[in-house]
């Protein structure tokens, strides 16, 4: 049970199970010495968190069964998320560089694009990675077994699994991981459900370019796809209920909006669609600023946990108001022996967080003691320039009672950005004022995602801004911008020579 998928991609085979009717070994086998029996771990889902847990649990001596009801294994990231989106974004970036570049003497020209061929290439790479990163692992690890079907709880150690042929069976487990992922959240807009709107899945694999794409949403996925389609040649309008990235440092949304508008993306802030109609070829959106027309509509307003069909109340598993399963740092739910990882629980919706959580759950299921610390979790939005953050913003620090100081360095002061003729954006560092310790970084820069891990390591190791400023950074690199921004706490970098230490 994983994130919603609407594309048809290469399927997979289950390994032959020596047990009759694909039954999993009962955790309470009659007459068997439990001290000699392998721990029986059952995982609902087959995405990154599920496989990370399965591998770790198998390493700990467990026998693992993964239950998956969708057509393909691998979950959201490889099938309809990270992998196809980054291919689309990279292709769009190259198209933009053909169309316009900053270098004298290098001729610009209109790119010749076949969206159908690009979609075909995306699908091929998705299938390749699903086989190598999921199917091959399943087929070569004897401790792993895959069962096709949709699961829900009967009790804390028993799942009822409805297989695709309509039959059902009970599965017993010593430990259970819920890793069912998430599904796009569709807002309640009058008439929307009766129209052929896109979610991110349809947008990623569409074989034709729309003339005008309207995007409802202003967070990660919405902004990545909006810019990609603009660069591929579509007219694009973004409807933001608030401002872009309104939950982040306001400077990020403000500067990214300016970058989007410079590329010809129309950004309408504090905007809501109240009604949507489709006449067979065109959408009409009624908004608080008048009517909008387009030939394609992307709805990308976030995702919600796939927990509604699990019958969590049958065992008393606690969820929050969003329906997300509540877990602690050991990935444990409030019910002993039941764990959760990934988008279905109360943690940031990033694939690397899901994998880290699943890995720790697998360790803890088999007698270990591993915790997931998200205090220095880096995050990247793959727009161009990229948005990269780690640690606390000034506002977040204030709510924790931390007195802060901060500096903002425009990218025009970073030598590598000047050499690239790509000076959009900034680096902002936030420190605890009393100690000078770095506690947060917010970056908008070309290749900003390549800078953020250095800031994360600095925060993780409790470095002061002075210690960061004293580090050696290679010249010319974008990451040198961290050093330069750190130096601005004590000096004017405009008065320094190149590579000034």
C-alpha positions in Angstrom: 0.0 0.0 0.0 1.9 3.0 -1.2 1.3 6.5 -2.7 -1.2 6.9 -5.4 0.1 5.9 -8.8 -1.7 6.4 -12.2 1.1 5.6 -14.6 1.5 2.2 -16.2 5.0 1.0 -15.6 6.9 -2.3 -15.6 5.5 -4.8 -13.1 7.4 -7.3 -11.0 7.4 -10.9 -9.9 7.0 -12.3 -6.4 9.4 -15.0 -5.2 8.0 -18.4 -4.8 6.9 -19.0 -1.2 7.3 -22.6 0.0 4.3 -22.2 2.3 0.9 -23.1 1.0 -1.3 -20.2 -0.3 1.6 -17.8 0.2 1.0 -17.9 4.0 3.5 -16.2 6.2 4.8 -18.3 9.1 2.6 -17.9 12.2 4.3 -16.0 15.0 2.8 -18.4 17.5 3.6 -21.7 15.8 2.2 -24.5 17.8 4.8 -26.7 19.4 7.7 -24.6 18.2 10.5 -23.4 20.5 10.2 -19.6 20.0 13.8 -19.1 21.1 14.9 -21.0 17.9 12.4 -19.3 15.6 13.4 -16.3 13.4 11.6 -13.1 14.3 8.7 -12.6 11.9 8.5 -9.0 10.6 5.7 -7.8 8.4 5.8 -4.5 6.5 2.9 -2.8 4.9 4.3 -1.1 1.9 7.2 -1.5 -0.5 8.7 2.0 -0.8 12.0 3.4 0.5 11.1 3.3 4.2 9.7 -0.3 3.8 12.8 -1.6 2.0 15.2 0.1 4.4 13.5 -1.6 7.3 13.3 -4.9 5.5 17.1 -4.9 4.8 18.0 -4.0 8.4 15.5 -6.4 9.9 16.9 -9.2 7.7 20.5 -8.3 8.7 19.2 -8.7 12.3 18.1 -12.2 11.6 14.4 -11.6 10.9 12.2 -13.2 8.3 10.5 -10.3 6.5 7.2 -10.1 4.5 6.4 -7.0 2.6 2.7 -6.5 1.7 1.9 -4.4 -1.4 -1.4 -3.8 -3.1 -0.3 -1.5 -5.9 0.7 -2.6 -9.4 4.4 -2.0 -8.9 6.8 -2.0 -5.9 9.0 0.9 -5.0 6.6 3.5 -3.6 6.3 7.1 -4.6 9.9 8.3 -5.0 11.2 6.0 -7.8 7.9 5.6 -9.6 6.1 9.0 -9.5 8.2 11.3 -7.4 11.9 12.1 -7.1 13.3 10.2 -10.0 10.9 11.3 -12.9 10.7 14.8 -11.5 14.5 15.3 -11.5 14.7 14.1 -15.1 12.0 16.5 -16.1 13.7 19.4 -14.2 17.1 18.7 -15.7 15.7 18.5 -19.2 13.9 21.8 -18.7 17.1 23.4 -17.4 19.0 22.4 -20.5 16.2 23.7 -22.7 16.4 27.0 -20.9 20.2 27.2 -21.3 19.7 26.6 -25.1 17.1 29.3 -25.2 19.1 31.9 -23.2 22.6 31.9 -21.8 24.7 34.7 -20.2 27.9 34.3 -22.2 28.9 36.6 -25.0 29.6 34.9 -28.3 27.5 31.8 -27.4 24.5 31.8 -29.6 21.0 31.2 -28.2 18.4 29.2 -30.1 15.0 27.8 -29.6 15.2 24.2 -28.3 13.5 21.5 -30.4 11.5 19.4 -27.9 9.5 16.1 -28.1 7.7 15.8 -24.8 6.6 12.2 -25.8 10.3 11.1 -26.2 11.2 12.8 -22.9 8.3 11.0 -21.2 9.5 7.7 -22.7 13.0 8.3 -21.4 11.7 9.1 -17.9 9.7 5.9 -17.9 12.6 3.8 -19.0 14.9 5.2 -16.3 12.2 4.7 -13.6 11.8 1.1 -14.6 15.6 0.6 -14.6 15.9 2.0 -11.1 12.9 0.1 -9.7 14.5 -3.1 -10.9 18.0 -2.5 -9.5 17.0 -0.8 -6.3 13.9 -2.8 -5.4 13.2 -5.9 -7.5 16.7 -7.2 -7.5 17.0 -6.8 -3.7 13.8 -8.7 -3.3 14.8 -11.5 -5.5 18.4 -11.9 -4.1 17.7 -11.7 -0.4 16.3 -15.0 0.8 15.0 -13.4 4.0 12.5 -11.2 2.1 9.2 -12.2 0.7 6.6 -10.2 -1.1 2.8 -10.7 -0.8 0.4 -8.9 -3.1 -2.7 -7.5 -1.4 -4.2 -4.7 0.7 -3.8 -5.0 4.4 -5.6 -3.8 7.5 -5.4 -4.6 11.2 -7.3 -7.3 13.0 -5.3 -6.9 16.2 -1.8 -5.9 17.2 -0.2 -9.0 15.8 -2.6 -9.9 13.0 -3.3 -8.3 9.6 -6.1 -9.2 7.2 -4.8 -9.1 3.6 -7.2 -8.9 0.7 -5.4 -10.2 -2.4 -6.1 -8.8 -5.8 -8.0 -12.0 -6.8 -10.5 -11.3 -4.0 -9.3 -13.9 -1.6 -8.2 -12.9 1.9 -5.9 -14.3 4.5 -4.7 -13.6 8.0 -1.0 -12.7 8.5 0.6 -13.0 11.9 3.7 -11.0 13.0 6.0 -10.4 15.9 6.7 -6.9 14.7 4.9 -4.7 12.2 6.0 -1.6 10.2 3.5 0.6 8.6 5.0 2.3 5.6 2.1 3.1 3.4 3.2 6.5 2.1 1.0 9.4 1.0 -1.5 10.5 -1.6 -2.0 13.9 -3.2 -4.5 16.1 -1.3 -7.2 17.5 -3.5 -8.9 20.7 -2.2 -12.6 21.1 -2.1 -13.3 23.4 -5.0 -16.7 23.5 -6.7 -16.6 21.6 -9.9 -13.0 20.4 -9.7 -13.8 16.7 -9.2 -15.7 16.6 -12.5 -12.7 18.0 -14.6 -9.6 16.2 -16.0 -7.2 18.0 -13.7 -3.6 16.8 -13.3 -1.9 15.7 -10.1 1.9 15.6 -10.1 1.8 12.1 -11.6 0.0 13.1 -14.8 2.2 16.3 -15.1 5.4 14.3 -14.8 4.5 11.8 -17.5 2.4 13.9 -19.9 3.3 13.3 -23.5 2.2 16.7 -24.8 3.0 20.3 -23.6 0.1 22.5 -22.7 -0.1 25.9 -24.2 -1.1 27.3 -20.8 -0.7 25.5 -17.5 -2.3 26.8 -14.3 -0.8 25.4 -11.1 -2.9 25.5 -7.9 -0.3 25.3 -5.1 2.8 27.0 -3.9 5.0 24.4 -2.2 7.7 22.1 -3.3 6.2 19.9 -6.0 4.0 22.7 -7.4 7.0 25.1 -7.9 9.3 22.5 -9.3 6.8 21.4 -12.0 5.7 24.9 -12.7 9.2 26.1 -13.6 9.9 23.0 -15.5 6.9 23.4 -17.8 7.7 27.1 -18.3 11.2 26.2 -19.4 9.9 23.5 -21.7 7.8 26.1 -23.4 4.4 26.4 -21.7 2.8 29.6 -20.4 2.5 29.1 -16.7 0.4 30.7 -13.9 0.9 29.8 -10.3 -2.0 30.4 -7.8 -0.7 30.7 -4.3 -3.1 30.7 -1.4 -0.7 32.8 0.6 2.8 33.6 -0.8 5.4 31.2 -2.2 7.0 29.1 0.5 5.0 31.0 3.2 6.0 28.6 5.9 9.7 29.3 5.3 11.8 32.4 5.8 9.9 35.2 4.0 13.0 36.2 2.0 13.1 32.8 0.3 9.6 33.2 -1.1 10.1 36.9 -2.0 13.3 36.3 -4.0 12.1 33.1 -5.6 9.0 34.9 -6.8 11.2 37.5 -8.4 13.2 34.8 -10.2 10.0 33.1 -11.5 8.6 36.4 -12.8 11.8 37.1 -14.5 11.3 33.9 -16.5 7.8 34.8 -17.4 6.0 32.7 -14.8 2.9 34.6 -13.5 2.7 34.3 -9.8 -0.7 35.3 -8.2 -0.4 35.5 -4.4 -3.2 35.4 -1.9 -5.3 33.8 -4.5 -7.9 31.1 -4.3 -10.0 29.3 -6.9 -13.6 29.0 -5.9 -15.0 27.1 -8.9 -13.6 25.1 -11.8 -15.3 24.2 -15.1 -14.1 22.3 -18.1 -15.8 22.6 -21.5 -14.0 19.7 -23.2 -10.9 21.6 -24.1 -10.4 24.5 -21.7 -10.5 25.0 -18.0 -12.2 28.1 -16.5 -11.2 29.0 -12.9 -13.2 31.5 -10.9 -10.9 33.3 -8.5 -11.0 36.2 -6.1 -9.3 38.2 -8.8 -11.5 37.2 -11.7 -11.6 34.3 -14.2 -8.6 32.4 -15.6 -8.6 30.1 -18.6 -6.1 27.4 -19.4 -5.8 24.1 -21.3 -4.2 22.2 -18.4 -4.7 22.4 -14.6 -2.2 21.0 -12.1 -3.5 20.6 -8.5 -0.5 20.3 -6.2 -1.6 21.3 -2.7 0.3 18.8 -0.6 -0.1 15.2 0.3 -1.8 13.3 3.1 -1.0 10.0 4.8 -2.3 6.7 3.4 -3.8 5.5 6.7 -7.6 5.6 6.1 -7.9 1.9 5.0 -5.7 0.4 7.7 -8.3 0.2 10.5 -5.9 1.7 13.0 -8.7 2.1 15.5 -8.9 -1.7 15.7 -5.7 -1.7 17.7 -5.8 1.9 19.1 -2.8 3.3 17.0 -2.7 7.0 17.7 -2.9 9.5 14.8 -2.8 13.3 14.7 -5.4 15.6 13.2 -4.0 15.0 9.7 -4.4 11.3 10.0 -0.6 10.8 10.4 0.6 8.0 12.7 2.3 9.4 15.7 5.8 7.9 16.3 8.7 8.6 18.7 12.3 8.9 17.7 12.6 5.1 17.7 9.8 5.0 15.1 7.5 3.3 17.7 3.8 3.9 17.7 1.9 3.9 21.0 1.2 0.2 20.5 4.1 -2.1 21.4 5.6 -4.0 18.5 4.1 -1.7 15.8 6.3 0.9 14.1 5.7 3.4 11.3 8.0 5.3 8.9 7.8 7.7 6.0 5.0 9.9 4.7 2.3 8.0 6.6 3.6 9.3 10.0 4.3 12.6 11.6 7.7 13.3 10.0 8.9 15.5 7.1 7.9 14.1 3.7 11.3 13.4 2.2 12.4 10.1 0.9 15.7 10.2 2.7 13.9 10.7 6.0 11.6 7.8 5.2 14.6 5.6 4.5 16.4 6.7 7.6 13.3 6.0 9.7 12.8 2.6 8.1 16.4 1.7 8.8 16.1 2.6 12.4 12.8 0.8 12.8 14.4 -2.4 11.4 17.3 -2.0 13.9 15.0 -1.5 16.8 12.7 -4.4 15.8 15.7 -6.8 16.1 17.0 -5.7 19.5 18.9 -2.5 18.7 18.4 1.0 20.0 18.5 3.6 17.1 16.9 7.0 17.1 16.3 9.5 14.3 17.4 13.0 15.0 15.9 15.5 12.6 17.4 18.7 14.2 19.9 19.1 11.3 17.8 17.7 8.5 18.6 19.5 5.2 15.9 20.2 2.7 16.2 21.2 -1.0 13.6 22.4 -3.5 14.9 21.8 -7.0 13.8 25.0 -8.6 16.5 27.1 -10.3 17.9 28.8 -8.3 17.4 26.0 -5.7 16.0 26.6 -2.2 18.0 24.8 0.5 17.5 25.0 4.2 18.7 23.4 7.4 18.2 24.2 11.1 16.2 27.1 12.5 14.9 30.2 11.0 14.9 33.4 13.1 11.2 33.0 13.8 11.6 29.4 14.8 14.5 30.2 17.1 12.4 33.0 18.7 9.6 30.5 19.6 12.3 28.5 21.4 13.4 31.5 23.3 16.7 31.8 21.5 18.2 35.2 20.8 19.6 35.3 17.4 21.8 37.3 15.0 21.9 36.8 11.3 23.5 38.0 8.1 22.4 37.8 4.4 25.0 37.6 1.6 23.8 38.3 -1.9 25.2 35.8 -4.4 26.7 38.7 -6.3 29.4 38.7 -3.7 30.3 35.0 -4.3 33.2 34.8 -6.9 32.0 31.5 -8.5 28.5 33.0 -9.0 30.0 36.0 -10.7 32.2 33.7 -12.9 29.0 31.7 -13.8 27.0 34.9 -14.5 24.4 33.4 -12.2 24.1 35.8 -9.3 20.4 35.3 -8.3 19.7 34.6 -4.7 21.4 34.8 -1.3 22.9 32.9 1.6 21.5 33.6 5.1 23.1 32.3 8.3 21.4 32.4 11.7 23.4 32.2 14.9 22.7 32.0 18.6 23.8 35.5 19.6 25.2 34.6 23.0 27.5 31.8 21.8 28.0 32.6 18.1 27.0 29.1 17.3 25.5 28.5 13.9 21.9 27.2 14.2 20.3 27.8 10.8 21.0 28.4 7.1 18.6 29.5 4.4 19.9 29.5 0.8 18.6 30.5 -2.6 21.2 29.9 -5.2 22.0 28.0 -8.3 23.1 24.6 -7.1 22.1 25.6 -3.6 21.4 22.0 -2.8 25.2 21.3 -3.1 25.9 23.9 -0.4 23.5 23.0 2.3 25.1 19.8 3.6 28.2 21.8 4.6 26.0 24.0 6.7 24.2 21.0 8.1 27.6 19.5 9.2 28.6 22.8 10.8 25.4 22.9 12.8 25.7 19.3 13.7 29.2 19.8 15.1 28.1 22.9 17.0 30.5 25.2 15.1 30.5 28.9 15.8 30.3 31.3 12.9 33.9 32.4 13.6 35.1 28.7 13.3 33.1 28.4 10.0 34.7 31.6 8.7 38.2 30.3 9.5 37.7 27.1 7.5 39.5 26.6 4.2 37.1 26.5 1.3 38.3 25.8 -2.3 38.2 28.7 -4.8 36.2 29.1 -7.0 33.3 27.1 -5.6 29.7 28.0 -4.7 30.2 26.6 -1.2 32.8 29.2 -0.5 29.7 31.5 -0.1 29.2 29.9 3.3 32.6 31.1 4.4 32.0 34.6 3.0 28.6 34.9 4.7 30.2 33.7 8.0 32.8 36.4 7.6 30.2 39.1 7.3 29.4 38.8 11.0 32.8 40.4 11.7 33.9 42.2 8.6 32.9 43.7 5.3 33.5 41.1 2.6 33.3 43.8 -0.1 36.7 45.0 1.1 38.4 41.6 0.9 40.5 40.4 -2.0 39.8 37.1 -3.8 40.3 34.0 -1.6 40.8 36.3 1.4 41.3 34.1 4.5 
